[in-house]
């Protein structure tokens, strides 16, 4: 039997211990697997992030659409109210700084659903429209007779058309009606607490103003406030 030379044995040993070559196709396949895993993780993260944002948005929308506002100590109170009426939407900016107590009461009543189903009971053309207690306006003739367009009283920004207010008289009796002026009224402060102004939906206010009324300034066809939504921003 022939003997194997030591040098030949050494070469054979090196060949056995040497690393096995990895094919190019295997490398490409591994890279594709890694890419797919990364893409899957990114997609999953985006899905759950979007779901969390959507759920938060739904909760906030539910609060706003149901006339609910949150604790002012933790969150900023709404700055706008949207009246959904049978004639369309009226968006009002609230004077939180100028009339804080009235605005707080208004927001509280919105939370309690006070304005849902409320009717516009009095409509005086070129003067005011009023929703709520049919007696809240007082004698409409007194309003129209006392107001003189050429009066000497100066008209401040709070006396202009499309201002939102509530009766001074009814405040002492626990009532709360809504008044929207349709013309400048110099002596407005004698009758109303002004706590906001219409910034959108002036055409809706004018459409309500033009409805047919009877001799007592009451609309012949009902005009309803379906609900009031509160918004922090619009």
Secondary structure in CASP SS format (residue, H / E / C, confidence):
PFRMAT SS
TARGET T0000
AUTHOR 0000-0000-0000
METHOD secondary structure of the structure
MODEL  1
X C 1.00
X C 1.00
X C 1.00
X C 1.00
X C 1.00
X H 1.00
X H 1.00
X H 1.00
X H 1.00
X H 1.00
X H 1.00
X H 1.00
X H 1.00
X H 1.00
X H 1.00
X H 1.00
X H 1.00
X C 1.00
X C 1.00
X C 1.00
X C 1.00
X C 1.00
X C 1.00
X H 1.00
X H 1.00
X H 1.00
X H 1.00
X H 1.00
X H 1.00
X H 1.00
X H 1.00
X H 1.00
X H 1.00
X H 1.00
X H 1.00
X H 1.00
X H 1.00
X H 1.00
X H 1.00
X H 1.00
X H 1.00
X H 1.00
X H 1.00
X H 1.00
X H 1.00
X H 1.00
X H 1.00
X H 1.00
X H 1.00
X H 1.00
X H 1.00
X H 1.00
X H 1.00
X H 1.00
X H 1.00
X H 1.00
X H 1.00
X H 1.00
X H 1.00
X H 1.00
X H 1.00
X H 1.00
X H 1.00
X H 1.00
X H 1.00
X C 1.00
X C 1.00
X C 1.00
X C 1.00
X C 1.00
X C 1.00
X C 1.00
X C 1.00
X C 1.00
X C 1.00
X C 1.00
X C 1.00
X C 1.00
X C 1.00
X E 1.00
X E 1.00
X E 1.00
X E 1.00
X E 1.00
X E 1.00
X C 1.00
X C 1.00
X E 1.00
X E 1.00
X E 1.00
X E 1.00
X E 1.00
X E 1.00
X E 1.00
X C 1.00
X C 1.00
X C 1.00
X C 1.00
X C 1.00
X H 1.00
X H 1.00
X H 1.00
X H 1.00
X H 1.00
X H 1.00
X H 1.00
X H 1.00
X H 1.00
X H 1.00
X H 1.00
X H 1.00
X C 1.00
X C 1.00
X C 1.00
X C 1.00
X C 1.00
X C 1.00
X E 1.00
X E 1.00
X E 1.00
X E 1.00
X E 1.00
X E 1.00
X E 1.00
X C 1.00
X C 1.00
X C 1.00
X E 1.00
X E 1.00
X E 1.00
X E 1.00
X C 1.00
X C 1.00
X C 1.00
X C 1.00
X C 1.00
X C 1.00
X C 1.00
X C 1.00
X H 1.00
X H 1.00
X H 1.00
X H 1.00
X H 1.00
X H 1.00
X H 1.00
X C 1.00
X C 1.00
X C 1.00
X C 1.00
X C 1.00
X C 1.00
X C 1.00
X C 1.00
X C 1.00
X C 1.00
X H 1.00
X H 1.00
X H 1.00
X C 1.00
X C 1.00
X C 1.00
X E 1.00
X E 1.00
X E 1.00
X E 1.00
X E 1.00
X H 1.00
X H 1.00
X H 1.00
X H 1.00
X C 1.00
X C 1.00
X C 1.00
X C 1.00
X C 1.00
X C 1.00
X E 1.00
X E 1.00
X E 1.00
X E 1.00
X C 1.00
X C 1.00
X C 1.00
X C 1.00
X C 1.00
X C 1.00
X H 1.00
X H 1.00
X H 1.00
X C 1.00
X E 1.00
X E 1.00
X E 1.00
X E 1.00
X E 1.00
X E 1.00
X E 1.00
X E 1.00
X E 1.00
X C 1.00
X H 1.00
X H 1.00
X H 1.00
X H 1.00
X H 1.00
X H 1.00
X H 1.00
X H 1.00
X C 1.00
X C 1.00
X C 1.00
X E 1.00
X C 1.00
X C 1.00
X C 1.00
X C 1.00
X C 1.00
X E 1.00
X C 1.00
X C 1.00
X C 1.00
X C 1.00
X E 1.00
X E 1.00
X E 1.00
X E 1.00
X E 1.00
X E 1.00
X E 1.00
X E 1.00
X C 1.00
X C 1.00
X C 1.00
END
